[in-house]
């Protein structure tokens, strides 16, 4: 959903007396739907954006959302642009800077925080037997998890940033079964011609840095970087464990993050895009509950000009795409306290 510049200015003035960045418009030439979904695939190739207002608890359209002031507010603080969405009481995706809604709207619910009943959080459901949304092993007509693209800070502002970070908190309930693992939200970049970078993409004009959980609650950064890039020898050796698979993404710093059932875990990543395409000058840092736990400063995120961070992909599901990744019963996770910072 997009807003006119007059609406955004009026909405921002109504809630703050300070300047806010404009709501994002699509970069020139941006296609309406992602090109590279599917394949080994993270989402089905036939998924389309959901028009109109944000889905409510039951997955139905919520007309009242149109009358609320829900544009993302971006603050200029020193040499940074800062966006936060920590009060989910509007029960809407619009403050995320919703750019494209791709799948699983019926798996989203706005619920009370199990640690603070006065606070609203986002719940994502994973129905029994589901794995990657495009998997042939999913129960007929059933998709697990959810996916949408968020651009709370306009891409035109991110293009000039030296670093971009994303932080949020995730909750796995006490009875959660990890299985083999699953995807969690993370930053993505492109040249504006496609939205995502996953599902076996060669990543020629894109990259992604989602998080992932693994067996026993181990966490990692799950990266897609250009297959044609020459990465530093240390890239696939970032401790505690890194496993590179050029076909289906790189598991980086597995085990540097530990998710605890029944507790909120705060994770953060920072991406520094290499200033010259093809050069090993990019960076990645990971934090767990405020503590830096992994980093590398010789990553090639792009091999072509015009590729930079566009926003973040809120994607979460079990998988992997084969049946041994599927959740054995109905499960869920919770999300809250999102912050995105661009530093110049």
C-alpha positions in Angstrom: 0.0 0.0 0.0 1.3 3.5 -0.9 0.3 6.9 0.5 0.4 10.3 -1.2 3.0 12.7 0.1 0.2 15.0 1.4 -1.2 12.2 3.5 2.2 11.2 4.9 3.0 14.8 5.9 -0.4 15.3 7.5 -0.1 12.0 9.4 3.3 12.7 10.6 2.5 16.2 11.8 -0.5 14.8 13.7 1.7 12.6 15.9 5.0 14.4 16.0 6.3 17.9 15.6 9.6 16.7 14.1 10.4 15.8 10.5 9.8 12.2 9.3 11.1 10.6 6.2 8.5 10.1 3.4 6.6 6.9 3.0 8.4 4.8 0.4 7.6 4.7 -3.2 8.8 2.0 -5.5 12.2 2.6 -7.1 12.1 3.3 -10.8 11.6 0.1 -12.8 10.6 -2.0 -9.9 8.5 -4.9 -11.0 5.2 -5.6 -9.4 6.0 -9.1 -8.2 9.3 -10.9 -7.2 11.0 -12.8 -10.0 12.9 -15.4 -8.2 10.5 -16.9 -5.7 10.1 -20.6 -6.0 12.7 -23.0 -7.3 14.0 -24.8 -4.2 11.9 -22.1 -3.1 11.0 -20.0 -0.2 7.5 -18.9 -1.4 5.1 -20.1 -4.1 5.5 -18.6 -7.6 1.8 -17.8 -7.8 1.6 -15.7 -4.6 0.3 -12.1 -5.2 0.2 -9.0 -2.9 -2.9 -8.6 -0.9 -4.5 -5.3 -1.9 -6.4 -3.0 0.5 -6.0 -2.5 4.2 -4.0 -4.7 6.5 -5.5 -8.1 7.6 -7.1 -8.3 11.0 -6.8 -11.1 13.5 -9.0 -13.4 11.5 -7.2 -12.6 8.2 -10.1 -10.5 7.0 -9.6 -7.0 5.7 -9.9 -4.3 8.3 -11.6 -1.2 6.8 -11.0 0.8 10.0 -7.3 0.7 9.4 -7.7 3.1 6.5 -8.8 5.9 8.9 -5.8 5.4 11.3 -2.5 7.3 11.2 -0.3 4.3 10.4 2.5 5.7 8.2 6.0 4.7 9.4 7.8 7.5 11.1 11.5 7.9 10.5 13.5 10.1 12.8 16.7 11.9 11.9 19.0 11.5 15.0 22.6 12.7 14.4 24.0 10.8 11.4 21.3 8.2 11.5 17.7 7.6 10.2 15.8 5.6 12.8 12.5 3.7 12.5 10.8 1.9 15.4 7.6 -0.1 15.7 7.3 -1.2 19.3 3.7 -0.4 20.0 1.6 -2.9 18.1 -1.7 -1.6 19.4 -2.8 -0.4 16.0 -2.8 -4.1 14.9 -1.6 -3.3 11.5 1.3 -4.0 9.2 1.2 -0.4 7.7 3.7 1.0 10.3 6.2 -1.5 8.9 6.1 0.4 5.7 4.4 -2.5 4.1 5.6 -2.7 0.5 4.4 -6.1 -0.6 2.3 -8.8 1.2 3.3 -12.1 -0.2 1.8 -15.0 1.7 0.3 -16.3 4.9 -1.9 -13.4 6.0 -4.3 -15.9 7.6 -1.4 -17.1 9.8 -1.0 -13.7 11.5 -2.7 -12.7 14.8 -2.4 -9.8 17.1 -2.2 -11.2 20.7 -1.2 -10.3 24.2 2.5 -10.6 25.2 2.8 -13.7 27.4 5.2 -11.7 29.6 3.1 -8.4 29.7 -0.6 -8.8 29.0 -1.0 -5.1 28.4 1.3 -5.2 25.3 0.2 -6.4 21.9 2.6 -8.6 19.8 2.4 -10.3 16.4 1.8 -14.1 16.4 2.7 -16.2 13.4 1.2 -19.7 13.1 2.7 -22.8 11.5 0.0 -25.4 10.8 0.8 -29.1 11.3 2.8 -30.6 8.4 3.9 -27.3 6.8 7.3 -26.4 5.6 8.5 -24.0 3.0 5.4 -22.4 1.4 6.2 -23.7 -2.1 6.9 -27.2 -0.9 5.0 -30.1 -2.5 5.0 -31.7 0.9 2.6 -29.2 2.5 -0.9 -30.4 3.3 -3.2 -29.6 0.4 -4.3 -25.9 0.5 -2.2 -25.2 3.6 0.7 -22.8 4.0 2.8 -22.3 7.1 4.2 -19.1 8.4 4.0 -15.7 6.7 5.9 -13.4 4.4 5.8 -9.7 3.6 8.3 -7.0 2.5 8.8 -3.9 4.6 10.4 -0.6 3.6 10.0 1.6 6.7 12.9 3.7 5.6 12.7 4.7 1.9 15.1 2.9 -0.3 16.3 6.2 -1.7 17.6 7.0 1.8 19.1 3.6 2.3 21.1 3.8 -0.9 23.4 6.4 0.7 23.8 4.6 4.1 27.1 3.2 5.2 25.4 0.6 7.3 21.9 -0.6 7.9 20.7 -2.6 10.9 17.6 -4.5 11.9 16.7 -5.5 15.4 13.7 -7.3 16.9 12.6 -9.7 19.5 11.2 -13.2 18.9 9.5 -15.7 21.3 9.4 -19.4 21.0 6.9 -21.0 23.4 8.0 -23.6 26.0 6.6 -26.5 24.0 8.2 -25.4 20.7 9.7 -28.2 18.5 12.7 -26.9 16.5 12.7 -29.8 14.0 15.5 -29.0 11.6 15.0 -25.3 11.6 13.2 -22.4 10.0 13.5 -18.9 8.6 13.2 -15.6 10.5 13.0 -12.0 9.2 16.1 -10.2 7.9 17.5 -7.5 5.7 17.5 -7.7 1.9 19.0 -5.7 -1.0 18.6 -5.5 -4.7 18.9 -3.1 -7.7 15.2 -2.4 -7.4 14.3 -4.8 -10.2 13.3 -7.6 -7.9 12.1 -7.8 -4.3 13.7 -10.9 -2.9 16.8 -13.0 -3.0 16.1 -16.5 -2.0 15.0 -19.9 -3.2 18.2 -20.8 -5.1 18.8 -17.3 -6.6 22.1 -16.7 -8.2 22.0 -13.3 -6.4 23.5 -11.4 -9.4 21.5 -8.3 -8.5 20.4 -8.9 -5.0 21.3 -10.3 -1.6 19.6 -11.2 1.6 20.5 -11.6 5.3 17.7 -13.4 7.1 18.0 -15.1 10.4 17.3 -18.8 10.9 16.7 -21.1 13.8 18.2 -24.6 13.8 18.1 -27.8 16.0 18.2 -27.2 19.7 17.6 -23.5 19.3 20.8 -22.6 17.6 20.6 -19.4 15.5 22.5 -18.0 12.6 22.5 -15.5 9.7 21.2 -17.2 6.5 22.7 -15.3 3.6 22.3 -15.1 -0.2 25.3 -13.4 -1.8 26.3 -13.4 -5.5 27.3 -16.8 -6.7 29.9 -15.2 -9.0 31.5 -13.2 -6.1 35.0 -14.2 -4.9 34.5 -14.3 -1.1 37.4 -14.1 1.4 38.6 -17.4 2.6 37.3 -16.6 6.1 33.7 -16.0 4.9 32.8 -19.7 5.3 34.7 -20.1 8.5 33.0 -17.5 10.7 32.7 -19.2 14.1 31.2 -21.2 15.7 30.1 -22.9 12.5 29.5 -21.7 8.9 28.4 -23.9 6.0 28.3 -22.4 2.5 26.0 -23.8 -0.1 26.0 -21.6 -3.3 22.8 -23.2 -4.5 20.6 -22.7 -1.5 22.2 -20.1 0.8 25.0 -19.8 3.3 24.6 -20.7 7.0 26.8 -18.2 8.8 27.9 -18.1 12.4 25.5 -21.0 13.4 25.3 -21.3 17.2 26.5 -17.7 17.8 22.8 -17.1 18.7 20.9 -19.2 21.2 17.1 -19.1 21.3 15.5 -20.0 24.6 12.0 -21.5 24.8 9.6 -19.5 26.9 11.7 -16.3 26.8 12.0 -13.3 24.5 15.3 -13.2 22.5 16.5 -10.0 20.9 18.5 -10.4 17.8 20.2 -7.7 15.7 22.1 -7.7 12.4 24.1 -4.9 10.7 25.0 -5.0 7.0 27.6 -2.8 5.4 27.4 -3.1 1.6 30.8 -3.3 -0.1 31.5 0.2 -1.4 32.9 -1.0 -4.7 31.1 -3.9 -6.5 33.1 -7.1 -6.3 35.5 -6.0 -3.6 35.7 -7.7 -0.2 34.9 -4.6 1.8 31.4 -5.4 3.0 30.5 -6.3 6.6 28.2 -8.2 8.8 27.7 -8.0 12.6 25.3 -10.1 14.7 24.1 -9.3 18.3 22.3 -11.5 20.8 20.4 -9.7 23.6 22.6 -6.6 23.1 25.9 -8.5 22.9 28.0 -8.7 19.7 28.5 -12.4 19.0 29.8 -12.6 15.4 31.3 -10.3 12.7 33.1 -10.3 9.4 34.4 -7.3 7.5 35.4 -8.9 4.2 32.1 -9.8 2.6 31.0 -9.3 -1.0 27.3 -8.3 -0.9 27.2 -7.1 -4.5 29.0 -7.4 -7.8 27.0 -4.7 -9.7 26.3 -1.0 -9.2 22.9 0.0 -7.9 22.5 -2.9 -5.5 21.9 -1.7 -1.9 19.6 -2.5 1.1 16.0 -2.0 0.2 14.3 -3.0 3.5 13.7 -6.2 5.3 11.9 -9.4 4.4 9.5 -10.5 7.2 9.6 -14.2 6.3 9.2 -17.1 8.7 8.3 -20.7 8.1 9.7 -24.2 8.8 12.2 -25.3 6.1 13.9 -26.3 4.0 11.5 -27.8 1.5 11.4 -31.5 2.2 9.1 -33.4 4.6 11.7 -33.8 7.3 11.7 -30.0 7.9 7.9 -29.9 8.5 6.4 -29.0 11.9 4.9 -32.1 13.5 2.0 -30.2 15.0 0.4 -26.7 15.1 3.0 -24.3 16.4 3.6 -20.5 16.6 6.1 -17.8 17.3 5.7 -14.2 18.5 7.4 -11.0 17.4 7.8 -7.5 18.8 10.0 -4.4 19.1 11.3 -3.8 15.6 14.0 -1.1 15.0 15.8 -0.3 11.8 18.7 2.2 11.7 20.6 3.6 8.7 23.9 5.2 9.5 25.6 7.7 7.2 
